[in-house]
Amino acid sequence: MSTMSKRWVLREFPPFGFAKELGYTPFHAHLLYNRGICTAEDAELFLNSDERHLNDPKLLPDMERAVARVQKAVKDKEHIGVFGDFDADGITGTALLTSALRDLGARVTPYLPDRVDEGHGLNNDAVNLLHQSGVSLLITVDCGATSIAEVDLASELGIDTIITDHHSVLPTLPASYSLINPRHPDSRYPFGDLTGVGMSFKLIEALHSAMELEWPEHLLEFVALGTVADVGPLTGENRFLVRRGLERLNRTDNLGIRALAASARLKIGSLDTESLSFGIIPRLNVAGRLGSAGISLELLTTESQEKAQSLAGEIEGQNRQRQQLTRSAVIEAEEQVNQSDDLPSILIVKSKDWIPGVLGLIAGRLSEGYYRPAIAISVGEQTSRASARSIPEFDIVSALGKSAHLFDRHGGHPQAAGFTIPTESLPELERNLVSIAAEKLADHELSPSLEIDCEVRLSAFTQQNFDFIQSLAPFGEANPAPAFLSRGVRVLDASLVGASRQHIRMRLQQQGATISAIAFNLGYKVNETRGPVDVVYTVGLDTWGAHPRLQLTVQDLRAAR
């Protein structure tokens, strides 16, 4: 793996008098300032993160029309199809809609496409199959905003389509019964960053309001999982939904979620966004990567303890297989990258042996490790598939859009995308992307930076300060966990841990304060721990023992300067 040095960037201090004006200690005010909090009112709203962040779903375009149509379908016992994507956002959104509609007495058939045979988005074969099963109302999850031909086919077959999506729309919109999307040109919705599962929730929220029912709060378990999985910014409404969803997850009675947490060796009651990201979400995703995402959907919706245990065991086996496939593929990809003396502005790697389900993982590892946009391609005889991951300085969807004529299908977000393409068109695409990246990134320093909230001593983490740090959670996109710098720290002991001895477990000491620490994937720096170190870290709890204890998660370290 690349060992590129990170630039340490210490964020600026708040203006003089800011802490007094805000009414917080200088340390607390500094952390709030780094999160864009400028007034006492902003601080109160951010820290409480209550229902004031919950926006009226009727501000979304076509929502009232969609709700009336769903009410009719429930009342008339119509057969409702729910078509979702095969990633965790789509799976959780489909689980949410399916569960909520069934609880209202609706007849529902969920459908998740096959990653290899069908790819992302609504497709004609699925529409035909749903028609043959008697579906007369189709609701999409996390897709559909660009499915013009597929929606037309559904209409010809007598199926009304309600699209719930959060992706960018085209100048020409599908002729659906309703198109609920905060990016719709007619949208009045004040928060544009809901994920696919968030959009599913807003439909159910509006439906329950129209039926004068309390919306089922346990649905927020699905919203938290899908929003974190899709790297939705944890600000505004997303912050409220994920925070409340985590509260529900930590006392969940969902059999599938409990079984997944047990497989990942996570404790219900101690779940946070990090444990979702590294424990539960990869397992939700793995079924769609290596086989059928329907396994994960069934797990989330089953009411059988025996079935939940069986499905979780099957997923755990797939996850171990995925880890092995990813490790070997990443090694091969890095060998391709390292063949060049000079790193190009964009990394493009490919193999006939990689399965589509691990391409995003390969691209993500390369982009993170080398700090460049990266594309991993599974090369087929006629058609090739690819996943792309990028850095904030480079909009990968925009770059792909300049070669739109080459693709069979493409789409995604500025920092994560995918496409299918005739294999014969790959050389032209590569030339185009290399040229675009070289031009767009010419003036950028392509090395990862590590933003640091403030410099402190280890003794700073009193119970009061630790509790305040925790009040800033949930942490994730647009609201990262505070990162701290301590200089001249003594390493009392350090040992390599992990299957490949890639992590360092340490005890750090500074002026009488001693705290345990773990440095993930920094094993190659273990020799630097023989003397005093400067260390950048976040603060959390190690919950594995009988009593949780403070633990630092080291982001980077170097010999003290």
SEKOL-498192 format. One record per residue (C-alpha): residue in one letter; y, x, z. Coordinates in steps of 0.05 Angstrom, whole numbers, plus 5000, padded with zeros to 4 digits. Layout:
<rs>
AYXZ...
</rs>
This chain:
<rs>
M500050005000S507150234987T510550575045M517750505021S522850655075K526950065098R534450085105W536549875175V542649435172L545949275238R549748615233E557048585252F559648395321P562947715331P570547705335F573747895401G573747295448F568346925410A563446885468K568746605515E570946105463L563845875451G562145845525Y556146305523T554447005548P556247565498F548847675482H547446935469A553946845430H552247445387L545547135367L548846465351Y554246805310N548947145268R546246455252G552846195226I554745835290C562245835296T563945285346A561245005411E559744355374D555644735322A551945095377E550244445413L547644125349F543644735330L540344835397N538644095408S536443985336D535443235348E535342605306R542542715284H539543175231L535142605204N538642345141D538041635114P532441625062K536141075023L541041605001L535541884956P535641604885D530841034871M528441004943E529640264955R526340094888A520340524906V519640214975A519739514946R514239704896V509840024950Q510739414995K508438964937A502339414925V500439394999K501338645003D497438504938K491839004955E493239414893H489540064883I494540634897G493341334871V496641924906F496942554862G498843194897D499143934884F493444394907D497544844953A498844715027D505444345013G501943874965I495743805008T499643615070G504243145031T498142805001A494842755069L501142455099L501941915045T494541755043S493941695119A500341285127L498740805070R491640695095D494340555164L498439995132G492139705101A493039985031R487340184985V488740914968T485341444925P488142144933Y487542644876L488643394878P487943774812D483544384801R487545024800V483745324741D481844724699E488144314708G493544764736H499944534771G502843844759L500743174733N496143184673N493342684623D486142754644A487842574716V492041984693N486141724652L481241814710L485841454758H486640884708Q479140824700S478540764776G483340174775V489740494799S495940084782L501040474824L501241234822I505341644872T506242384859V507142904914D510743574903C510543484827G512243014770A519643144759T518243454691S511943054673I515042654616A508842574572E504142434630V508641894659D509141574590L501541564586A501041234654S506040704632E502040564569L495840464613G499539964657I500740444716D507440464751T509241174773I513441354834I515242094832T516742454898D518643174883H523643704904H523344164844S528944234793V529443684741L530443754666P536143444626T531142914603L527842544661P521042214661A521241464649S518041324717Y518640704759S522341124811L524241854814I525642064885N528442774885P534443074922R535843484859H536542854816P543442844785D544842164818S542542374888R547342254946Y542642584995P546343105038F540443585048G537543884986D532044335015L526543845035T519644065012G514343644978V511443405044G518543265068M519542805009S513042445024F515442345095K522142055072L518441535030I514141335089E520241335136A523940865088L517740425080H516840335155S524240185163A523739645109M517639355144E521339385212L516139865239E516940515278W514941095233P508841455260E511242095293H504442435286L505942505212L510743065230E504743505242F503643495166V511143595153A511344215197L505244525163G507644385092T514844595104V512945265134A507745365080D512845245024V517845715058G522845155065P529345385099L529045215172T536044945177G538744235182E533643685172N527944175160R529244505227F528843825262L522543625225V518944285238R521144325311R518743615325G512543735284L510744355324E511443945388R506343455359L501744005334N501444305404R498343665430T495043425366D488942985365N487943115290L480643345287G481643775225I487644145252R484144275318A478044545280L482344995237A486145265297A479445425331S477145785268A483446205269R482646335344L489245985359K490645595422I493244885416G499344895460S501545585436L502645445362D509045675329T511245805258E508146495258S501346245279L501845705225S503646215172F498246725189G492846275217I492545555194I496345545128P492146095094R485945695111L488945055084N490645415019V484045785010A479945174987G484645074928R484645824913L477045904909G474545194896S477044494909A483244344950G480043674965I476144025021S482644165058L485143455045E478643155071L479143605133L486143365149T484342635142T477242595170E475942195233S469142515245Q468543095293E462143325260K465343305191A471443685216Q467144245244S462944285181L469044315135A472644815179G466445265177E466245215101I473545395097E472745985144G467346265098Q471946185038N477546525077R473347135090Q471547155016R478947074997Q480847655043Q475648105010L477647904939T485048014956R483848704987S480148964925A485048634877V491148924913I488149624911E487049554836A494049284826E497249854865E493250354824Q496350044762V503350084792N502450804814Q500451044745S507851084729D512151644758D518251184759L517650484785P520249974735S524949424757I519448904751L512049024766I507048694718V499648794734K493648464701S486148434700K480548034668D476948034735W482147704780I481246974795P487546534791G487046364865V489047054889L494547204838G500146954884L497447384940I497348004895A504347884869G506847754940R503948404967L506948814910S513748484915E514148584990G511349294988Y515449564930Y521549104936R521448874864P519648234827A512248254813I507547864766A499947864772I496247614711S489047384703V487647544630G483147074592E480647104521Q485146544496T489546354555S492146764613R494746524680A499846864725S503546814791A510247144804R513947324867S521047584870I526647864913P533247514929E536947924876F532647664819D531446934799I524446954769V524546234744S530946364706A527947004676L521646624654G525946074625K528746554574S521746604544A520145864552H517645814480L511846274496F508745874552D503745304554R506545144622H511245474673G515445304734G516845444806H522545694850P527446284843Q522846724884A515946434869A513346184802G507346124758F505446024685T499945964634I500846304568P496846454505T494047154516E496647384449S503747244474L503247694534P506148324501E512447954479L513247644548E512548324582R517848634536N522648064550L521648094626V522348854630S528848814590I531748244633A529848574699A532649254678E539248924661K539748454721L537548974773A541049584744D546449594798H541949414857E538649894906L531449674902S529249834973P527749335028S532949235082L531749035154E537348625184I538248755258D541848265303C544048765355E542449405392V539749315462R535749655516L528849415533S531449175600A535548645564F529648165561T530447795626Q527247105632Q534046785618N535147185554F527947085531D528546335541F534946325501I531646705444Q526046195443S531145625440L533245885371A526345735344P522945505300F523646145262G522646235187E526446225122A534046215134N532946255209P529046895222A527047105292P532447555321A531148295308F533248815359L534249565357S532750025416R533850775410G530451355444V524550945468R518651315499V511651125473L507051145534D500851055492A499050855420S492450675388L490450455319V487349765315G485049285261A479249275213S482349845173R486050145233Q492449935199H496149685261I498850055322R498349775392M503250105440R506650095507L514050255503Q518450485560Q525950565568Q529650675633G524350355676A522749765631T515749775601I513549275548S507249225505A508249225430I504349135365A506449435299F502849085242N501249495180L505050105206G498850515222Y501151065174K507051195222V502751325283N504452065284E511751885294T510051585362R508652265393G515852335413P521651865428V522751335375D528050855350V524650185341V526449515309Y522748915335T522448175350V520747885418G515147395434L509247255479D502147515477T498246885495W491147165492G490447345565A489946875624H497446935633P502147005573R506247635575L512247915537Q510448285474L514648625421T512748565348V515149205315Q518349135247D519549875237L520050525276R522051245265A522951875305A529151825349R535352105318
</rs>
